[in-house]
Amino acid sequence: MAMSEFIKRMREKMSISQEAVAKHLGYTRQTYTQIENGKRDISLGESRKLAQLFNIPFDKFVTEQEATEYQIEIENNSVQEAKAEYRISVPQNRVDKFKEVLLYILAKVGAKPNIGETVLYKILYFIDFDYYEKYEEQLMGAHYIKNIYGPTPIAFKNITDDMINNEELERIEKSYYDHNQKKYLPRRLANLDLLTAREIKHIDNELERLSDMNATELSEFSHKDVPWITAKDGEEIEYEGVFYRTKDTSVRIYD
């Protein structure tokens, strides 16, 4: 495939508008469209910027290889996401809890205009990692990887696709400023029997603290978090990093 086609494919895969990519490169949209149409070559510096934007290592970008894909194995369920370099095993009870937390979040704040997929990623991350710092226990215990926009839950696509197929969830796409935004609408109420009173209170506190922030604000906030800082690009973020947090993101009062 031509580099122009590869760039267009990566942009569309990540639901980034041409205007947003052009702004990242410091171009007008008209100049950027010449790249996608194969009418303008890109420089080495521009290639590095695009590789960063698409969260692809530079050596893979220049050889037109997509970012690492993960194989998600849900215990007692089917294997998804082929061509994996890493295999993640997710216990079914963790998947069930993830679903109920997601449905609870969407029922509470999903209608807010800023709550798209990227914002959900960060809210889920802070719910999990803040709970672990406070109580030294897992809430959902989801796996998250580090990318340019902040933490991303690895199994999110697999789980939400399954929920959509089971008519528990609906995915819609709309425009939010200059971005294509993926929103999720709950089609049933969360089963709160899977959550403790302490977990529900924690989620409510996190939503009150974070749900009015937009994707850029949440991404910048996550970039201050020690677990994200210490992880390598494209690799899993370790929960133990919460005990080395600075005052910027720490949520626990230590003696």
N, C-alpha and C positions, 0 to 999 in steps of 0.2 A: 504494500500500500504506500502511496505517496505520503510524504511528511504532512502536507496540507490536509489530507484526508484523516490522518492519524490525529492531528490536533483537533480537527472538528469533532471527531468521534469521542475524544477524551472530554472535550468541553460539554458535549451533549450528555455524555454519561454522568457527568457530575452536576448537570442542570445549572450550568453557569451561562449567563447571557453573553453575547458578543460584546456588549457595552462594558461589562465587568472585566472581561479579559483585556479589552483595549485599554481600559483605565489602568490595569495592573502593568501593562507594558508601556504606558505613557503615550498611547496613540489615540487618534480618533477612531470611531467605529468603522468608518470608510476605509481607513488604512489597514485596520485589522482584517476586514473581510477580504482584502487582496491576498492575505496570507492563506486563508481558508480556501480561496478560489484558485490557489496555485499561481497567482500572478506576481507574487513577491516572495523572495527568499528571506529566511530569518537568520540573524547573526548568532554567534556563539552565546553572547550575553542574553539575547532574547530567548534562546533555547533554555538557558539556565532558569530564567524567570518562569517560563511555562512549565518546566519540570517541577519547580517548587509549587506553582499554583495547582498542578494536577496531582501533587503528592507522589511523584515518580522519581526514583533515583536518576541522576543525570545520565549515567551510562546506559540505563534502560531506555530513557526517553529518546536519545539520539539513535537508538537501534529499533525504535518504535515498538517497545514492549510495554505492556500495561503494568500497573502496580501489582504487588503481590496479592493473590487471592487466598482466602482461608477456607479450609474445608471444615464445615460445622457438623459434628456428629452429635445428634440429640439422642440420648440413650432411650432405647425402646421406640425409636422413630427412624425416619429415613435419613440417608446421608445426602447433603446438598452441597452446592458450590464446587464444581469440578475443577481440575487443574490447580489443585492447592499445593502450596509450598509448606504450609503449616496446618496441623490438624488440631482442632479445638473440640474437646469432649464436654458437652453440657448436660448435666443430669436433668431428667424430665421435671423433677420438682422445682429446680431453679427456673426452667422455662415457664412453668405454670405461674410461678411467683412474678416473673418478669412481665408476663401478660397482664396479670391483675394490677400491678403497679402502673403499667402503661395506660390501661383503661381508666384507672383512678385519676392519673395526671390529666388525661384528655377530658374527662368529665369536669374536672375542676378548672382547667385553664386552656384547654384545647381550642376554644373559640376565640381566644385573643389573637389579633392579627399577626403578632410577632412569633407565634408558636408554630414554627415549621419543623421540618425534620432535623435541621442543624441545631436548632435550639433544644429540641428534645434530647439529642445526643448528649449535650452538655448538662442538662438537668438530670438525666439518668446517671451520668458520671458522678456529679456532686452528691446526689442522693446516696449512691453506693459508697463512695470514698469518705464522705463526711460521717456516715453512720459507722463505718469501720474505725475512723479516728475516735469518735465519741465512745463507742461501746466495745471495741475490739472484737466485733462479731460481724458476719456478713449479713446484709439485707437481701439483695438479689444475688450479689457475688458475680455479676456479669464480667466478661472479659472485654477490655478496652484497648485499642491500639492508638498510637500517637500519629497524628497527621498534621498537616500545616494549619488546619482549621481548629485543632484541638482534639480532645479524646473522642473516639468513635466506638460504640458498642459493636463488637464483631458480629454477633448473632442477630442484630436488629433486622436486617433484610429477611433472613430465613424465618424468623418468628413472625414478623408482620405479614409476610406473604402467606404463611399458614393461617394467620388470623383472618386475613381477607378471604381466603378460600373457604373458611368456616363461617363466614358472614358475622364475625365478631368485630370487624374493623373495616373502615372504608378509607381509601387513599384518593386524594384529589390533588390536582396541580393548578396553581393560580399564580398570578404575577404579584410580587411584593417589592415595590420600588423597582430597581433594575435587575431583580433576580427572579428566576422561576422557583417557586416555593412549593414543596410537597407538604400537604397537611393531612392529618389523620383524624377521622371522626369515629368515636366509639359507637358500636351498634348494639352493645349490651352494657349493663352495669358491672362494675368490678365485683368479684367475689371477695368480700372483706374477711371471710373466714380464714383466708390464707395469710392475713396480715395481723400482727399484734397491735395493741393500742399504742405501744411505744413507737412502732414502725409508722403507723398512720400519723401520729403527732410529728414525727421527724419529717415525713414527706410534706405535710402541711407547712411546716416551718421553712423547708427548702423552697417550696413553691412561692411562699410569701416573699422570700428573699431574692429569688432569681427569675420568676416568671414574667416580670415586666422588662427584662433586659432583652435586647435584640441579639441576633446571631454574632455580630461583630463584637459587641460588648462582652458576651459570654465567652467567645473565643479568646479575647484578650485577657479576660479574668482567668481562664483555664491555663493560659500560658505562664501565669505567675505561680502555678501550683507545682511543688517539688516533685510529686510522682510523674507529672508530665515532663518537667524539665529534665529529669534524670533518665527518662526512657529514650531509646534510640528511635529515629524516624522509622515508621512502619512496623514497629515492634510493640509487644504487649506492655502495658503500664502496670507496674507492680504496686499492690495495695500497701505494702510495708512502708512505702515512701511517705505516707501521711504522717508518720511519727517524726518526720524531719521538716515538716512544713514551717514556713515563716508566718508572721502575724498577718500577712496579706490574705491567706486562705485558711489558716487554722481555725477550727470550730470548737476545740476542746480547751477547757480551762485546766492547766497543769499546775500541780503544787510547786 
